[in-house]
């Protein structure tokens, strides 16, 4: 059973996809591919309550928090991630990374089919939409 990472942005955000979810191994692979192909992560921030007096929240990692502990990827960081994934898609090295990860997941009994290129395309489309929040949403069976 793998945790599901839920990503979302406000319904009134600019046109495009406002929700995306994937198993944790896919989230981790998207992060690794982006980083390997030129994305320089800026860090995430916790989503602060409206009444918070904090002006500049501390930077955090990209490990999803709980359903009550959302983190946010800023707009330019999300778009830079999408651009790096587009570079990755054109690289034979990315294909080898995908195959190796799928084989490892299948060997561990965790599937592997969720790493299909279509999932990367969907995330790229979502990330080009700009800033988004993310958190662990539930379990996939």
N, C-alpha and C positions, 0 to 999 in steps of 0.2 A: 504494500500500500504506500502510495506516494502522496505527499502533501501537494495541494494545489495553490499556486500563486495567482491571486486575483489582482488585475490591474484595471484602473478605471479613472475617468476624469468627469468633470461636471457635464451634465446632459446638454447644457447650453454652450459647450466648448465649440470651437470652430469645426466646420464640417469634417466628417471622417468618423472613424470608429471611436467609440467611447469606452468600450470594455474589451478585455482580452484576458484569457486565463490559460495556464499551462501547468503541467506537473513540475515539481521542483527540479528534477534532473534537466528538463528542458530550459528552465530559467537559468540554471547554472551554465549550461552550454551556450545560451545566447550571450551571457556575460563574458564567458571565455572567448568565444568567437569574436565578439566586438573588440575586446581588449587585444587579442592576437592580431587583429587587422586594423589597428590604428586608433581605436577609440581610447581616449584618455579620460576615464571616469572622473567627474567633478565631485562625486559624493552625493549622498541623499540627505534629506533633512526630515525630522519628524514633523508630522502635520500638527501644528499648534492650535489650541482652542482660540476662538475669535477674541476672547478677552485677555489673551496672553500679552504681557508687557515686553516679552523678549523680541528684540528687533532683528537679530541675526542668529538663527538657530545653528547649533554645532553640526558639522558635517559628519555623516555616518557612512557605513558600508551599504552594500546592496543586498544583504541578507534580509529576507522579508520578516517583518514583525508579525505579531498576532493580529487577530481581527480588530482588537482595540488599540493597536499600536501601528498605525499606518506611517509609511515613509513616503517621500515624494522625490521624483526625479524631475529636475527643472527642464524647461522646454528645450533649450539649446543642447543640453546634455542628452536628452532623448533623441533629438535629431542627429547628433553626432554619432550616437549608438547605431541608429538606422543606417547612416552613411557607411559606417564600418562594416555592417552586416552585408550591405550591397557589394562591397569590395570582396568580402569573404565568399559570397555566392559565386563569384567569377573565378575563384582560386581552386586549383586542384588540391591544395593543402587542406582547405576546408572540407572537401569531400572525404579526404582521408580521416580528418578529425571526426566527422559525423559517423563514418563507418566504424571507427575504433570505439567511439562512445556507445553506439547502438549494440555492438558486439559485447561490450562490457556489461551493459544493462541487461541484455538478454541472458548472459552468463550468470548474472546475479538474480535472475528471475524477476526482473523489474520491467520487462517489456523492451522497448527500444523503438517501436514504430512511431512514437510521438515526435521523433526527431526528423521526420520527413521534411524536405525542403519547403513544402507548403506552409508549415508552421513558421518557418523563418520569414517567408513572404508576409504572412499575416502580422507577425510582430513588427516587421519593418513598416508596414502600413500604419499600424497602431502608433508606433514611436514617432513617425513623422507628424502625427497629430499634436505633438508637443508635450507639455508637462503632464505627468500622471502620478497617481498614488498607487501603492501596492501593499499587499499584506497576504498572509496565509489565509486562505478561504475555507479549506475543508480537505477531505481525503478523497482520493480517487481509488476505486477498487480495481 
